[in-house]
């Protein structure tokens, strides 16, 4: 694509009202040619889109005109920030201010002017991470011929080289157009089978006179919370410790345009929204939950490596934190130091399962990574440490790399070494006996993809002595080899527009060379009308070692998701059925796992998300009264999240979530409760001027299921928070 000369405008020439009526827009550079990359193969876009780009001494501007032959079909609900998804009309601008064609900030806007921002990273296969948030202004209007939008992005939000010479940036624009199919229109063609996304972006040239930043954001907060708790027994009294007030401070300073320094004192890391429920019954390994907390999200792509040696949710309750992130020439770096007051859990990995130990003591966490780019490839080095008060530590170091010789192949590798001394705290957890261990973790993969076929090969080797207390490594003491071979089809008529048939194989051994897991999985993945996406996979020959014996699983797996329409934008189902292993009791059984989710929008302001899941296993077992067959357990959850969004700034949200597990104790080989369950409810009013200037007012209700079948309230709380971002 030919470079685009980015014009410089006189200051204060554009007002954010969603109407491109200012004379300055006529001076902006126009991007008016778009390609349909899905479901079509780089066809001319079915509807017209025009983007206009320019900048001045303070802002980068984007003006957008989206024509629509039937404006009544525009999907434009009122939703919360970062909830601008593929089910609805929106447009996104990917801005790569470092001109590395690998990472970019993604700025989205909907026809209601609602924002959604992310970091897109080709180093992780084009993954879009919506956790980070950025300051920018948007406005949009529905019109008789479609919709228009404006973006005003402060240059202080961006990270670009410190240079007096004219700079070159890159831009890619994507319009999401959900109708009979989910159409993707891009401002540049993207060949099918390409292993990169941002490499197809346009160059923006002639950018000069940029501010050297020295931008400062100070965001103090204050909270007030009243919590009442009581024992889960009828007639127990609530204990009220009164109103607990707190405060703290987040600071972000950009001494240069390519450097960010974050500091926090007594940060409020409360999770305003509960984690998405997951079924934990009969799971061998720890469940993963994503990071949502602002302090950890600057330069998040620098913490993503093939072996997840960094997962900042292991830092539970920081007293303070300091972080520097920056780039000079082709080298990027980040360094984070924080003091954790403790109260969380440390993940202890094993070859066949993982467990946790209580970290009820303070520690200091340090994470650093430096990455050097070589074209579209890179090499980097990671170092982490967790130093426990009173003695004990976990330290991890090692290099990693990614090599992209062409647009079809990606080779990625990582080698880490850890040294661990457990705290001598047996009174906290039996695992803390002061033991020492060390070991390596290695990963090497090769991903090849073209328009018609793909393959993937990966080898992993993790010593039993390896541990990453700042990360999420749930398995150790094993060696694994796996591979995938796929064949792609692109039907031009009918329900489907894409299908990939594949064969996946995996084998896992322990350190003695004994097989502990193997499987062969043929399947098909497909996409089609109404954003239909699905996978059907057979697992006819899976073996897993449990309790010293190889047990067999034979199952069928199904995933289906479709976006029916404006008022019923999404419904999905996951199902697995067949011979399942009872991991708790080391035997085979028969069972099924089923989950359903649906999104309903009765009006443009009201959205309801319904989730439900169920897992059960039947076994044939020896009991105290003889051999018997029966239902070992049934675990299920139901959740409802209802949100009424008044405007792009204000909403009221209700969450109700119930989980329950029923068991037959006579079929277990160890004592269990016949039934347990819990309920979590909350209501929250939220007002946001921007992502860091917020007001929250909420109420929470926690309950436990008693043997009497009563849901006894064990806690209730009122919560208030106000935070205000002061910028200079």
C-alpha positions as CSV (number, residue, x, y, z in Angstrom):
1,X,0.0,0.0,0.0
2,X,1.4,3.5,-0.8
3,X,2.3,5.7,2.2
4,X,-0.2,8.3,3.3
5,X,1.1,11.8,4.1
6,X,-0.5,12.9,7.4
7,X,-1.5,16.6,7.2
8,X,-1.0,18.9,10.2
9,X,-4.0,21.0,11.2
10,X,-4.2,24.3,13.0
11,X,-5.0,23.8,16.7
12,X,-8.6,23.6,18.0
13,X,-10.0,23.2,14.5
14,X,-12.3,20.2,15.2
15,X,-15.2,19.9,17.7
16,X,-16.2,16.5,19.0
17,X,-19.8,16.3,18.1
18,X,-20.0,13.3,15.7
19,X,-20.6,15.6,12.7
20,X,-17.8,16.1,10.1
21,X,-18.8,19.6,9.3
22,X,-15.6,21.5,10.1
23,X,-13.6,22.8,7.2
24,X,-10.5,21.2,8.7
25,X,-11.8,17.7,7.7
26,X,-11.5,18.7,4.0
27,X,-7.7,19.1,4.7
28,X,-7.4,15.6,6.3
29,X,-6.0,12.6,4.4
30,X,-8.8,10.4,3.1
31,X,-8.8,6.6,3.3
32,X,-11.8,5.5,1.2
33,X,-10.9,2.1,-0.2
34,X,-11.9,-0.9,1.9
35,X,-11.8,-4.6,1.3
36,X,-14.1,-7.3,2.6
37,X,-11.7,-9.8,4.2
38,X,-14.4,-12.0,5.8
39,X,-16.4,-13.8,4.7
40,X,-15.1,-12.7,1.2
41,X,-11.5,-12.9,0.1
42,X,-10.4,-9.3,-0.3
43,X,-13.5,-8.3,-2.3
44,X,-14.6,-4.7,-2.7
45,X,-16.5,-3.7,0.5
46,X,-20.3,-4.0,0.2
47,X,-20.9,-0.6,1.7
48,X,-18.9,2.6,1.6
49,X,-16.6,3.7,4.4
50,X,-14.5,6.8,4.4
51,X,-11.9,7.6,7.1
52,X,-10.2,11.0,7.4
53,X,-7.0,11.3,9.5
54,X,-4.9,14.3,10.6
55,X,-3.1,15.7,13.6
56,X,-2.2,19.0,15.3
57,X,0.2,19.9,18.2
58,X,-2.0,18.1,20.7
59,X,-4.2,15.4,19.1
60,X,-4.5,12.8,16.4
61,X,-7.9,13.0,14.7
62,X,-10.0,10.4,12.9
63,X,-13.3,11.3,11.1
64,X,-15.4,8.4,10.0
65,X,-18.4,8.1,7.6
66,X,-20.1,4.7,7.5
67,X,-22.8,4.4,4.8
68,X,-25.6,1.9,5.2
69,X,-28.3,1.0,2.7
70,X,-30.7,0.2,5.5
71,X,-30.0,2.3,8.6
72,X,-32.8,0.6,10.6
73,X,-30.6,-2.6,10.7
74,X,-27.7,-0.8,12.4
75,X,-27.0,-2.5,15.7
76,X,-26.3,0.3,18.1
77,X,-27.1,-0.6,21.7
78,X,-26.1,1.4,24.8
79,X,-23.4,-0.6,26.5
80,X,-20.6,-0.1,29.0
81,X,-17.1,0.9,28.0
82,X,-15.1,-1.9,26.4
83,X,-18.3,-3.8,25.6
84,X,-18.2,-2.8,21.9
85,X,-18.0,-6.3,20.4
86,X,-18.5,-8.1,17.1
87,X,-22.2,-8.6,17.6
88,X,-22.8,-4.9,16.9
89,X,-21.8,-2.2,14.4
90,X,-18.5,-0.5,15.3
91,X,-15.3,0.7,13.7
92,X,-11.8,0.3,15.1
93,X,-8.5,2.2,14.4
94,X,-5.3,0.3,14.9
95,X,-2.5,2.8,15.4
96,X,1.1,1.7,15.4
97,X,3.1,4.7,16.5
98,X,6.4,2.7,16.8
99,X,6.2,1.6,13.2
100,X,7.2,-2.0,14.1
101,X,4.2,-3.6,12.3
102,X,3.7,-5.8,15.4
103,X,1.9,-4.0,18.2
104,X,-0.7,-1.3,18.1
105,X,-3.3,0.5,20.2
106,X,-6.8,-0.3,19.1
107,X,-9.4,2.6,19.4
108,X,-13.0,1.5,18.8
109,X,-16.2,3.5,18.7
110,X,-19.8,2.5,18.3
111,X,-22.7,4.4,16.6
112,X,-23.6,5.6,20.2
113,X,-20.1,7.0,20.7
114,X,-19.2,4.3,23.2
115,X,-15.5,3.5,23.4
116,X,-13.6,0.2,23.4
117,X,-9.9,0.1,23.5
118,X,-7.3,-2.7,23.4
119,X,-3.7,-3.6,22.6
120,X,-3.3,-5.8,19.5
121,X,-0.2,-7.9,19.4
122,X,1.0,-9.9,16.4
123,X,3.6,-11.6,18.6
124,X,0.6,-13.4,20.2
125,X,-1.2,-14.3,16.9
126,X,-3.0,-10.9,16.7
127,X,-4.5,-11.3,20.1
128,X,-6.6,-8.3,21.2
129,X,-6.3,-7.6,24.9
130,X,-9.1,-5.3,26.1
131,X,-7.7,-5.0,29.7
132,X,-5.7,-1.8,29.1
133,X,-7.5,1.5,28.9
134,X,-6.5,4.8,27.2
135,X,-7.6,8.4,27.3
136,X,-9.4,9.6,24.1
137,X,-12.6,11.4,23.1
138,X,-15.3,10.1,20.8
139,X,-18.6,11.2,19.4
140,X,-21.0,9.6,17.0
141,X,-24.3,10.2,15.2
142,X,-26.9,8.0,13.5
143,X,-27.9,9.5,10.2
144,X,-30.4,8.9,7.4
145,X,-27.6,7.3,5.4
146,X,-25.8,5.4,8.1
147,X,-23.6,6.8,10.9
148,X,-20.7,9.1,11.5
149,X,-18.1,9.2,14.2
150,X,-15.1,11.3,15.4
151,X,-12.1,10.4,17.5
152,X,-9.7,12.8,19.2
153,X,-6.7,10.9,20.6
154,X,-4.3,13.0,22.8
155,X,-0.7,12.6,21.6
156,X,0.2,12.1,25.3
157,X,-1.8,8.8,25.2
158,X,0.5,7.5,22.5
159,X,4.0,6.0,22.7
160,X,6.3,7.2,19.9
161,X,10.0,7.6,19.4
162,X,11.7,10.7,20.8
163,X,13.1,12.3,17.6
164,X,13.2,15.7,15.9
165,X,13.1,14.1,12.5
166,X,9.8,13.4,10.7
167,X,8.3,10.1,11.9
168,X,6.5,7.3,10.2
169,X,3.5,5.6,11.9
170,X,1.2,2.9,10.7
171,X,-2.6,2.7,10.6
172,X,-5.2,0.0,9.8
173,X,-9.0,0.6,10.0
174,X,-11.6,-2.1,10.5
175,X,-15.3,-1.8,10.2
176,X,-17.6,-4.5,11.7
177,X,-20.8,-4.9,9.8
178,X,-23.0,-7.6,11.3
179,X,-26.0,-8.5,9.0
180,X,-26.7,-11.8,7.2
181,X,-23.0,-12.5,7.8
182,X,-20.6,-10.8,10.0
183,X,-18.7,-8.8,7.4
184,X,-15.2,-7.4,8.1
185,X,-14.1,-4.5,6.0
186,X,-10.4,-3.5,6.2
187,X,-8.6,-0.5,4.8
188,X,-5.9,-2.9,3.4
189,X,-6.2,-6.3,1.8
190,X,-5.1,-9.2,4.1
191,X,-4.1,-12.4,2.3
192,X,-5.7,-15.6,3.7
193,X,-3.1,-17.7,5.5
194,X,-0.9,-14.7,6.5
195,X,0.7,-15.2,9.9
196,X,0.5,-11.4,10.7
197,X,-2.3,-8.8,11.0
198,X,-0.7,-5.5,11.6
199,X,1.9,-6.0,8.9
200,X,-0.8,-5.1,6.3
201,X,-1.3,-1.6,7.7
202,X,-0.7,1.7,5.9
203,X,2.3,3.9,6.5
204,X,1.6,7.5,7.8
205,X,4.5,9.7,6.9
206,X,5.6,13.3,7.5
207,X,4.7,13.4,11.2
208,X,6.8,16.1,12.9
209,X,6.8,18.6,15.7
210,X,5.4,16.2,18.2
211,X,5.4,17.1,21.9
212,X,8.1,15.5,24.1
213,X,5.3,14.6,26.5
214,X,6.2,15.2,30.2
215,X,2.6,14.3,30.7
216,X,1.4,13.6,34.3
217,X,-1.8,12.0,35.5
218,X,-2.6,11.9,39.2
219,X,-5.7,9.9,40.2
220,X,-6.5,9.9,43.9
221,X,-9.3,7.7,45.1
222,X,-11.5,7.4,48.2
223,X,-13.6,4.4,49.3
224,X,-16.0,3.7,52.0
225,X,-17.2,0.2,52.8
226,X,-19.4,-1.3,55.5
227,X,-19.3,-5.1,55.7
228,X,-21.4,-7.3,58.0
229,X,-20.6,-11.0,58.4
230,X,-22.0,-13.9,60.4
231,X,-21.5,-17.7,60.7
232,X,-23.6,-19.9,58.3
233,X,-26.0,-21.0,61.0
234,X,-29.6,-20.2,61.7
235,X,-30.0,-17.5,64.3
236,X,-26.4,-16.3,64.2
237,X,-25.9,-12.6,64.6
238,X,-24.2,-10.3,62.2
239,X,-20.9,-8.7,63.2
240,X,-20.5,-5.2,62.0
241,X,-17.1,-3.5,62.2
242,X,-18.5,-0.2,61.2
243,X,-17.7,1.9,58.1
244,X,-14.2,1.3,56.8
245,X,-12.8,4.3,54.9
246,X,-9.7,4.1,52.7
247,X,-7.8,6.1,50.1
248,X,-4.9,5.9,47.8
249,X,-3.2,7.3,44.8
250,X,-2.3,6.2,41.2
251,X,0.2,8.3,39.3
252,X,1.3,8.0,35.7
253,X,4.2,10.1,34.4
254,X,5.5,10.2,30.8
255,X,8.8,11.9,31.0
256,X,9.2,11.3,27.3
257,X,6.8,10.1,24.6
258,X,8.2,6.6,24.7
259,X,8.5,6.2,28.5
260,X,5.8,5.6,31.1
261,X,6.4,5.5,34.9
262,X,3.5,4.2,37.0
263,X,3.3,4.4,40.8
264,X,0.6,3.5,43.2
265,X,0.2,3.8,47.0
266,X,-2.4,1.7,48.7
267,X,-4.2,1.0,45.5
268,X,-7.8,-0.1,45.4
269,X,-7.7,-3.4,43.6
270,X,-11.3,-4.4,44.5
271,X,-13.0,-6.3,41.8
272,X,-16.1,-4.4,41.0
273,X,-17.4,-7.3,38.9
274,X,-17.3,-10.9,39.9
275,X,-15.1,-13.3,37.8
276,X,-17.0,-15.3,35.1
277,X,-18.2,-18.5,36.9
278,X,-16.4,-21.8,36.0
279,X,-17.1,-25.3,37.1
280,X,-14.3,-26.5,39.4
281,X,-15.6,-29.9,40.3
282,X,-13.4,-32.8,38.9
283,X,-10.7,-30.4,37.6
284,X,-7.1,-31.5,37.9
285,X,-5.5,-28.1,37.3
286,X,-6.0,-24.6,38.6
287,X,-8.6,-22.4,36.8
288,X,-7.3,-19.3,35.1
289,X,-8.8,-15.8,35.6
290,X,-7.7,-12.8,33.6
291,X,-6.1,-9.6,35.0
292,X,-8.4,-6.6,35.2
293,X,-6.5,-4.1,37.4
294,X,-5.3,-0.8,35.9
295,X,-1.8,-0.6,37.5
296,X,-0.6,-3.8,35.8
297,X,-1.8,-3.0,32.3
298,X,0.7,-0.5,30.9
299,X,2.8,-2.4,28.2
300,X,0.9,-5.6,28.9
301,X,2.2,-7.2,25.7
302,X,5.7,-7.2,27.2
303,X,4.5,-9.6,29.9
304,X,3.1,-12.2,27.5
305,X,5.5,-15.1,26.8
306,X,5.0,-18.7,25.6
307,X,5.5,-20.0,29.2
308,X,3.2,-17.9,31.4
309,X,5.8,-17.0,34.0
310,X,4.1,-13.7,34.7
311,X,0.4,-13.5,35.9
312,X,0.0,-10.4,37.9
313,X,-3.1,-11.6,39.7
314,X,-0.7,-13.6,41.9
315,X,0.0,-10.2,43.5
316,X,-3.0,-10.1,45.9
317,X,-3.0,-7.0,48.0
318,X,-0.2,-4.5,47.2
319,X,0.8,-1.9,49.7
320,X,2.7,0.1,47.0
321,X,3.9,-0.4,43.5
322,X,6.3,1.2,41.0
323,X,6.7,0.4,37.3
324,X,8.7,1.7,34.4
325,X,7.9,0.9,30.7
326,X,9.6,2.3,27.7
327,X,11.4,1.9,24.4
328,X,14.6,3.1,22.9
329,X,15.4,2.4,19.2
330,X,14.3,-1.2,18.7
331,X,14.4,-2.2,22.3
332,X,11.4,-2.3,24.7
333,X,11.5,-2.9,28.4
334,X,9.3,-3.0,31.5
335,X,10.3,-3.3,35.2
336,X,7.7,-3.7,38.0
337,X,8.3,-3.8,41.8
338,X,5.6,-4.1,44.4
339,X,5.1,-5.0,48.0
340,X,2.3,-7.6,48.5
341,X,0.7,-7.7,51.9
342,X,-0.4,-11.3,51.1
343,X,-3.6,-13.2,51.7
344,X,-3.6,-14.9,48.4
345,X,-2.5,-18.4,47.2
346,X,0.7,-19.8,45.6
347,X,0.2,-22.3,42.8
348,X,2.1,-25.5,43.3
349,X,2.3,-27.4,40.0
350,X,2.6,-31.1,39.6
351,X,2.8,-33.6,36.7
352,X,-0.8,-34.8,37.1
353,X,-2.5,-32.1,39.0
354,X,-1.9,-28.7,40.8
355,X,-2.6,-27.5,44.3
356,X,-2.4,-24.3,46.3
357,X,-0.7,-23.1,49.4
358,X,-1.8,-20.1,51.5
359,X,0.4,-17.0,51.2
360,X,-0.7,-15.3,54.4
361,X,2.4,-13.2,54.7
362,X,4.1,-10.3,53.0
363,X,6.4,-10.5,50.0
364,X,8.1,-8.3,47.4
365,X,7.5,-9.1,43.8
366,X,9.8,-8.0,41.0
367,X,9.1,-8.6,37.2
368,X,11.3,-7.3,34.4
369,X,11.5,-8.0,30.7
370,X,13.6,-6.5,27.8
371,X,12.9,-7.2,24.2
372,X,14.9,-6.4,21.1
373,X,13.2,-6.3,17.7
374,X,14.8,-7.5,14.5
375,X,12.3,-6.6,11.8
376,X,9.2,-8.7,12.5
377,X,11.2,-11.0,14.7
378,X,12.5,-10.4,18.3
379,X,14.6,-11.8,21.1
380,X,14.0,-11.0,24.8
381,X,15.0,-11.8,28.4
382,X,12.7,-12.2,31.4
383,X,13.5,-12.1,35.1
384,X,11.1,-12.4,38.0
385,X,11.5,-12.7,41.8
386,X,9.2,-13.2,44.8
387,X,11.0,-12.5,48.0
388,X,9.0,-13.7,51.1
389,X,9.2,-11.8,54.4
390,X,10.9,-13.9,57.1
391,X,12.8,-16.0,54.5
392,X,12.1,-17.8,51.3
393,X,12.1,-16.9,47.6
394,X,11.3,-17.8,44.0
395,X,13.4,-16.5,41.2
396,X,13.0,-17.1,37.5
397,X,15.2,-16.0,34.6
398,X,15.6,-16.9,30.9
399,X,15.4,-15.8,27.3
400,X,12.7,-16.2,24.6
401,X,12.5,-15.4,20.9
402,X,10.1,-15.3,18.0
403,X,11.3,-15.7,14.4
404,X,9.1,-14.9,11.4
405,X,11.1,-15.7,8.2
406,X,8.0,-15.1,6.0
407,X,4.3,-14.6,6.1
408,X,3.6,-18.3,6.6
409,X,5.9,-19.4,9.4
410,X,6.4,-18.4,13.0
411,X,9.0,-20.1,15.3
412,X,8.7,-19.3,19.0
413,X,10.8,-20.5,21.9
414,X,11.5,-19.9,25.6
415,X,14.0,-21.3,28.2
416,X,13.6,-20.5,31.9
417,X,15.4,-21.5,35.0
418,X,13.9,-21.2,38.5
419,X,15.4,-21.4,42.0
420,X,13.0,-21.7,45.0
421,X,13.4,-21.7,48.7
422,X,10.0,-22.3,50.4
423,X,9.2,-20.2,53.5
424,X,9.5,-22.0,56.8
425,X,5.9,-21.4,57.8
426,X,4.2,-24.7,58.6
427,X,1.7,-22.9,60.8
428,X,0.4,-21.2,57.7
429,X,0.5,-24.2,55.3
430,X,1.9,-27.8,55.4
431,X,3.6,-27.0,52.1
432,X,5.9,-24.3,53.7
433,X,8.7,-26.5,55.2
434,X,11.7,-24.5,54.0
435,X,12.5,-26.9,51.2
436,X,14.7,-25.8,48.2
437,X,14.2,-26.8,44.6
438,X,15.3,-25.7,41.1
439,X,14.7,-26.6,37.5
440,X,14.1,-25.5,34.0
441,X,11.1,-25.0,31.7
442,X,11.5,-25.0,27.9
443,X,9.0,-24.5,25.1
444,X,9.6,-24.6,21.3
445,X,6.9,-24.3,18.6
446,X,6.5,-23.9,14.9
447,X,3.3,-22.5,13.4
448,X,2.9,-22.7,9.6
449,X,-0.2,-21.5,7.8
450,X,-1.3,-20.8,4.2
451,X,-4.6,-20.2,2.5
452,X,-5.3,-24.0,2.1
453,X,-3.5,-25.7,5.0
454,X,-1.9,-25.3,8.4
455,X,0.3,-27.2,10.8
456,X,1.5,-26.6,14.3
457,X,4.3,-28.4,16.2
458,X,5.2,-27.8,19.9
459,X,7.5,-29.4,22.4
460,X,7.4,-28.5,26.2
461,X,9.8,-29.7,28.9
462,X,9.2,-28.6,32.6
463,X,11.2,-30.0,35.5
464,X,9.5,-31.0,38.7
465,X,11.6,-28.5,40.5
466,X,10.4,-25.6,38.3
467,X,8.0,-23.0,39.8
468,X,6.9,-19.5,38.9
469,X,5.3,-17.9,41.9
470,X,4.6,-14.7,39.9
471,X,3.1,-16.6,37.1
472,X,0.5,-19.3,36.1
473,X,2.4,-22.5,35.4
474,X,0.0,-25.2,36.6
475,X,2.0,-28.2,35.6
476,X,5.6,-29.4,36.2
477,X,7.6,-32.6,36.0
478,X,6.5,-33.5,32.5
479,X,7.5,-33.5,28.8
480,X,4.9,-32.9,26.1
481,X,4.8,-33.1,22.4
482,X,1.8,-32.0,20.3
483,X,0.9,-31.2,16.8
484,X,-1.9,-30.1,14.6
485,X,-2.6,-30.6,10.9
486,X,-5.4,-28.6,9.2
487,X,-7.0,-28.3,5.8
488,X,-9.1,-25.2,4.9
489,X,-12.1,-24.8,2.7
490,X,-14.0,-21.6,1.7
491,X,-17.5,-22.4,0.4
492,X,-19.0,-19.6,-1.6
493,X,-22.7,-20.6,-1.2
494,X,-24.9,-22.0,1.5
495,X,-24.7,-21.7,5.3
496,X,-20.9,-21.8,5.7
497,X,-18.1,-19.6,4.4
498,X,-15.2,-21.3,6.1
499,X,-14.3,-24.8,7.3
500,X,-11.1,-26.3,8.6
501,X,-10.7,-30.0,9.1
502,X,-7.9,-30.9,11.5
503,X,-6.2,-33.7,13.3
504,X,-4.6,-32.9,16.7
505,X,-2.3,-35.3,18.6
506,X,-0.7,-35.0,22.0
507,X,1.5,-37.1,24.2
508,X,2.8,-36.4,27.7
509,X,5.5,-38.2,29.7
510,X,6.8,-37.9,33.2
511,X,10.5,-37.3,34.0
512,X,11.1,-41.1,34.0
513,X,9.8,-41.4,30.5
514,X,6.5,-43.1,31.5
515,X,3.4,-41.9,29.5
516,X,1.0,-40.0,31.6
517,X,-1.3,-38.7,28.9
518,X,-2.0,-39.2,25.2
519,X,-4.7,-38.5,22.7
520,X,-5.7,-38.2,19.1
521,X,-8.5,-35.7,18.2
522,X,-10.0,-35.3,14.7
523,X,-12.4,-32.4,14.3
524,X,-13.7,-29.6,12.2
525,X,-14.0,-25.8,12.9
526,X,-16.5,-23.8,10.8
527,X,-17.9,-20.2,10.4
528,X,-20.9,-19.0,8.5
529,X,-24.1,-17.1,8.4
530,X,-25.2,-14.9,11.3
531,X,-21.6,-15.1,12.7
532,X,-22.0,-18.8,13.2
533,X,-18.9,-20.4,14.7
534,X,-18.6,-24.0,15.8
535,X,-16.3,-26.9,16.5
536,X,-17.1,-30.6,16.5
537,X,-14.3,-32.8,17.8
538,X,-14.0,-36.5,18.6
539,X,-11.7,-37.7,21.3
540,X,-11.8,-41.5,20.7
541,X,-8.5,-42.5,22.3
542,X,-7.5,-40.3,25.2
543,X,-5.5,-41.8,28.1
544,X,-4.6,-40.1,31.3
545,X,-2.5,-41.5,34.2
546,X,-4.4,-41.2,37.5
547,X,-3.1,-42.8,40.7
548,X,-0.5,-44.8,38.8
549,X,-2.9,-46.3,36.2
550,X,-3.7,-45.2,32.7
551,X,-7.4,-44.5,32.4
552,X,-9.3,-43.9,29.2
553,X,-11.6,-41.2,28.1
554,X,-13.8,-41.4,24.9
555,X,-15.8,-38.3,24.4
556,X,-17.3,-36.0,21.7
557,X,-17.1,-32.2,22.1
558,X,-19.3,-29.6,20.5
559,X,-19.1,-25.8,20.5
560,X,-21.7,-23.6,18.7
561,X,-22.2,-19.9,18.7
562,X,-24.4,-17.7,16.6
563,X,-25.6,-14.1,16.5
564,X,-29.3,-14.3,15.6
565,X,-30.2,-10.6,15.5
566,X,-30.5,-7.1,17.0
567,X,-32.5,-8.1,20.1
568,X,-31.0,-11.5,20.5
569,X,-27.4,-10.8,19.6
570,X,-25.7,-14.0,20.8
571,X,-26.3,-17.5,22.0
572,X,-23.7,-20.2,22.5
573,X,-23.4,-23.8,23.8
574,X,-20.5,-26.1,24.8
575,X,-21.1,-29.8,25.3
576,X,-18.9,-32.8,26.1
577,X,-20.3,-36.3,26.5
578,X,-19.0,-39.8,26.8
579,X,-16.6,-41.8,29.0
580,X,-15.1,-39.4,31.6
581,X,-12.5,-39.9,34.2
582,X,-13.4,-39.5,37.9
583,X,-10.1,-37.8,38.9
584,X,-11.0,-37.5,42.6
585,X,-11.4,-41.3,43.0
586,X,-9.1,-42.4,40.2
587,X,-11.5,-44.4,38.1
588,X,-13.5,-44.3,34.9
589,X,-17.1,-43.2,34.6
590,X,-19.7,-41.8,32.2
591,X,-20.8,-38.2,32.2
592,X,-21.3,-34.9,30.4
593,X,-20.5,-31.3,30.7
594,X,-22.9,-28.7,29.2
595,X,-22.8,-24.9,29.3
596,X,-25.2,-22.4,27.7
597,X,-24.9,-18.6,27.3
598,X,-27.2,-16.1,25.8
599,X,-27.4,-12.3,25.4
600,X,-30.8,-10.6,25.2
601,X,-31.5,-6.9,24.5
602,X,-35.2,-6.1,25.0
603,X,-34.4,-2.4,24.4
604,X,-31.3,-0.5,23.2
605,X,-30.5,0.3,26.9
606,X,-31.2,-3.0,28.6
607,X,-28.9,-6.0,28.2
608,X,-29.2,-9.4,30.0
609,X,-26.5,-12.0,29.9
610,X,-27.5,-15.5,31.0
611,X,-25.0,-18.3,31.7
612,X,-25.6,-21.8,33.0
613,X,-23.4,-24.8,33.2
614,X,-23.7,-28.4,34.4
615,X,-21.3,-31.3,34.9
616,X,-22.2,-34.8,36.1
617,X,-20.4,-38.2,36.3
618,X,-21.9,-41.7,36.8
619,X,-19.7,-44.5,38.2
620,X,-19.8,-48.2,39.1
621,X,-18.1,-48.6,42.4
622,X,-17.6,-50.7,45.5
623,X,-19.5,-49.3,48.5
624,X,-20.0,-50.4,52.1
625,X,-23.1,-52.3,51.0
626,X,-21.6,-53.9,47.9
627,X,-21.0,-52.9,44.3
628,X,-23.4,-50.2,43.1
629,X,-23.8,-47.8,40.1
630,X,-25.0,-44.3,40.5
631,X,-24.5,-40.6,40.1
632,X,-21.3,-39.5,41.7
633,X,-21.9,-35.8,41.6
634,X,-23.8,-33.1,39.8
635,X,-22.3,-29.6,39.8
636,X,-24.1,-26.6,38.2
637,X,-24.1,-22.8,38.2
638,X,-26.5,-20.2,37.0
639,X,-25.8,-16.5,36.6
640,X,-27.7,-13.5,35.4
641,X,-26.0,-10.1,34.6
642,X,-28.6,-7.4,33.8
643,X,-27.3,-4.0,32.8
644,X,-29.3,-0.9,32.1
645,X,-27.0,1.7,30.4
646,X,-28.5,5.2,30.6
647,X,-25.8,6.7,28.5
648,X,-22.2,6.3,27.4
649,X,-21.3,7.3,31.0
650,X,-23.9,5.9,33.4
651,X,-25.3,2.4,34.1
652,X,-27.0,0.3,36.7
653,X,-25.9,-3.4,36.9
654,X,-27.3,-6.4,38.7
655,X,-25.5,-9.7,39.1
656,X,-27.0,-12.9,40.5
657,X,-24.9,-16.0,40.6
658,X,-25.6,-19.4,42.2
659,X,-23.4,-22.5,42.3
660,X,-24.2,-25.9,43.8
661,X,-22.7,-29.4,43.9
662,X,-24.7,-32.5,44.9
663,X,-22.8,-35.7,45.7
664,X,-23.4,-39.3,46.7
665,X,-21.0,-39.8,49.6
666,X,-21.3,-43.6,49.5
667,X,-19.7,-43.6,46.0
668,X,-16.6,-41.6,47.2
669,X,-13.4,-43.2,48.6
670,X,-13.1,-40.4,51.1
671,X,-15.5,-38.3,53.2
672,X,-17.4,-35.6,51.4
673,X,-20.4,-33.4,52.1
674,X,-23.6,-34.5,50.3
675,X,-24.3,-31.0,49.1
676,X,-22.9,-27.5,49.1
677,X,-23.7,-24.3,47.4
678,X,-23.4,-20.5,47.4
679,X,-25.1,-17.4,46.1
680,X,-23.5,-14.1,45.1
681,X,-25.6,-11.1,44.4
682,X,-24.7,-7.5,43.7
683,X,-26.1,-4.2,42.4
684,X,-23.9,-1.4,41.2
685,X,-24.4,2.1,39.9
686,X,-21.5,3.4,37.8
687,X,-20.7,6.8,36.4
688,X,-17.6,7.3,34.3
689,X,-16.3,10.5,32.8
690,X,-13.3,8.4,31.6
691,X,-11.8,5.1,32.6
692,X,-10.1,6.7,35.6
693,X,-12.6,9.3,36.7
694,X,-15.3,7.2,38.1
695,X,-18.0,6.9,40.8
696,X,-19.2,3.5,42.0
697,X,-22.0,2.8,44.5
698,X,-22.8,-0.8,45.2
699,X,-24.4,-3.4,47.5
700,X,-23.3,-7.1,47.8
701,X,-25.0,-10.1,49.3
702,X,-23.3,-13.4,50.0
703,X,-25.1,-16.6,51.0
704,X,-24.3,-20.3,51.7
705,X,-26.5,-23.3,51.2
706,X,-27.2,-25.1,54.5
707,X,-28.2,-28.7,55.0
708,X,-31.7,-27.5,55.6
709,X,-31.8,-26.3,52.0
710,X,-31.9,-22.7,53.2
711,X,-29.6,-20.1,51.6
712,X,-28.3,-18.4,54.7
713,X,-26.9,-14.9,54.3
714,X,-23.3,-14.9,55.5
715,X,-22.3,-11.4,54.4
716,X,-23.6,-8.1,53.1
717,X,-21.8,-5.0,52.2
718,X,-22.2,-1.4,51.0
719,X,-19.5,0.0,48.8
720,X,-18.7,3.5,47.6
721,X,-15.7,4.7,45.5
722,X,-14.8,7.9,43.8
723,X,-11.7,8.5,41.7
724,X,-10.7,11.5,39.7
725,X,-7.9,11.8,37.2
726,X,-6.0,15.1,37.2
727,X,-4.0,15.6,34.1
728,X,-1.2,18.0,33.3
